[in-house]
Amino acid sequence: MKRAALYVIAGPIGIAAYGLVRLWGKSDGVYGPGFDWQAAHLIGLAGMVFFVPGVLTLARLLPRSPWRTGVVTLTLIGLAATMVQFGADIVEGLLAADRAEMSALAADFKDIPGVEVAFYDVVPQMFFLGLVVLAGLLAAKRRLPWWSVPLLLAGIVMPVVTLDLLPIGGLCMLVALAPALPTVARQDERTTSPVAIH
């Protein structure tokens, strides 16, 4: 598989894997701090990192426009905030001796003015909003089928209901974006092909 196509699916796979490791960690009734907490959040963080080239790859399927630039900017800002959130969870898990101390550290971080809005309640949602809008633009240009947009939205909303649905949500996001892979692979091939000498 071409690298660009791999980037597109790596983000949703990371979300699904994060959810699976999280469920495994919860299976013994004690989730965090510890190996299971760190493993889940490192995988989740990796998924967010992979979404950066994934979003840029998908955006290249659209013609240049202020809409494309605005949506990509919105999405990447939300992604950056989400990465900070994952990073904070990882650090809190490392510093805490038990769940209560980890919750106290998280509360202290959120008490810093602006942190809750910037990294939890508002700005991270820009990633998901931007991703749905990007999918809508791709569907309008027939780079994605119409059903990709509602399926992607369903994958995003499921974990809001309960984080236990993260694996299914990640899978829905993967299926929603997968139809773009052939076009991404063809575009990647054109940009990496050597120039013929006549």
SVG drawing of the C-alpha trace seen along z (x, -y; Angstrom):
<svg xmlns="http://www.w3.org/2000/svg" viewBox="-26 -32 42 41">
<polyline fill="none" stroke="black" stroke-width="0.4" points="0.0,0.0 1.2,-3.5 2.3,-5.6 -0.3,-8.3 -3.1,-5.7 -1.6,-4.2 -1.8,-7.6 -5.5,-7.9 -6.4,-4.6 -3.8,-4.7 -5.7,-7.4 -9.0,-5.5 -7.1,-2.2 -5.3,-4.1 -8.7,-5.1 -10.1,-1.6 -6.9,-0.1 -7.0,-2.7 -10.5,-1.6 -9.6,2.1 -6.7,1.6 -8.8,-0.5 -11.5,2.2 -8.7,4.7 -7.4,2.4 -10.9,2.1 -11.5,5.8 -9.9,6.3 -11.8,3.4 -8.7,1.3 -7.8,-1.0 -5.1,-3.6 -2.5,-4.4 -0.3,-1.6 0.8,0.2 -2.8,0.5 -3.4,-3.2 -0.1,-4.2 -0.4,-1.7 -3.9,-2.8 -3.1,-6.5 0.2,-6.1 -1.7,-4.2 -4.4,-6.9 -1.8,-9.6 -0.1,-7.8 -3.5,-7.6 -3.9,-11.4 -0.4,-12.0 -1.2,-9.8 -4.4,-11.9 -2.2,-14.9 -0.8,-13.5 -4.1,-11.7 -6.0,-14.9 -3.5,-16.6 -3.6,-13.7 -7.4,-13.8 -7.3,-17.6 -5.1,-17.2 -8.0,-15.4 -9.8,-18.8 -9.0,-21.8 -7.2,-24.7 -9.7,-27.1 -10.2,-29.2 -12.7,-26.5 -10.1,-23.8 -7.5,-25.9 -10.0,-26.9 -11.2,-23.3 -7.7,-21.9 -6.6,-24.6 -9.6,-24.0 -9.0,-20.3 -5.3,-20.5 -5.9,-23.0 -8.4,-20.6 -5.9,-17.7 -3.2,-19.6 -5.5,-20.2 -6.4,-16.6 -2.7,-15.6 -2.2,-17.8 -5.1,-16.1 -3.6,-12.7 -0.1,-13.9 -1.6,-15.3 -3.3,-11.9 0.0,-10.1 2.0,-12.5 -0.7,-12.3 -0.6,-8.5 3.2,-8.5 3.1,-10.8 0.2,-9.3 0.4,-6.4 -3.3,-5.5 -6.5,-6.5 -7.5,-9.1 -4.1,-10.9 -4.4,-10.8 -7.9,-12.4 -6.5,-15.1 -3.7,-15.8 -6.1,-16.0 -8.3,-18.4 -5.3,-20.6 -4.4,-20.8 -8.0,-21.7 -8.1,-24.4 -5.4,-26.4 -7.4,-29.2 -8.2,-28.4 -7.0,-24.8 -10.5,-23.1 -11.7,-25.2 -8.5,-24.8 -7.8,-21.1 -11.0,-19.5 -14.4,-21.1 -14.1,-23.2 -11.0,-23.2 -10.6,-19.4 -14.1,-19.2 -12.8,-21.3 -10.9,-18.2 -14.0,-16.1 -16.1,-19.0 -13.3,-19.7 -13.1,-16.0 -16.8,-15.8 -16.8,-18.9 -13.8,-17.7 -15.6,-14.4 -18.6,-16.5 -16.5,-18.4 -15.0,-15.2 -18.4,-13.7 -19.5,-16.8 -16.6,-16.2 -17.4,-12.5 -14.1,-11.6 -16.2,-9.8 -19.6,-8.3 -22.5,-10.2 -22.8,-7.5 -19.3,-8.2 -20.4,-11.5 -23.2,-10.0 -21.0,-6.9 -18.1,-9.1 -20.4,-11.2 -21.8,-8.1 -18.2,-6.9 -17.5,-10.3 -20.7,-10.4 -20.6,-6.8 -17.7,-7.4 -19.6,-10.5 -22.3,-8.2 -19.8,-5.9 -16.0,-5.5 -16.6,-1.7 -17.8,-2.3 -14.4,-3.6 -13.5,-0.4 -16.7,-0.5 -16.4,-4.3 -12.9,-3.9 -14.0,-1.1 -16.9,-3.3 -14.4,-6.1 -12.1,-3.6 -15.0,-2.3 -16.1,-5.9 -12.7,-7.1 -11.6,-3.8 -13.4,-4.6 -10.9,-7.5 -7.9,-5.1 -7.8,-4.2 -7.8,-7.9 -5.2,-8.6 -3.0,-5.8 -3.2,-7.0 -2.4,-10.5 0.5,-9.3 1.8,-7.3 1.7,-10.3 3.6,-12.5 6.3,-9.9 6.8,-8.6 10.2,-9.4 10.1,-11.8 10.6,-10.0 13.6,-11.2 13.1,-11.2"/>
</svg>
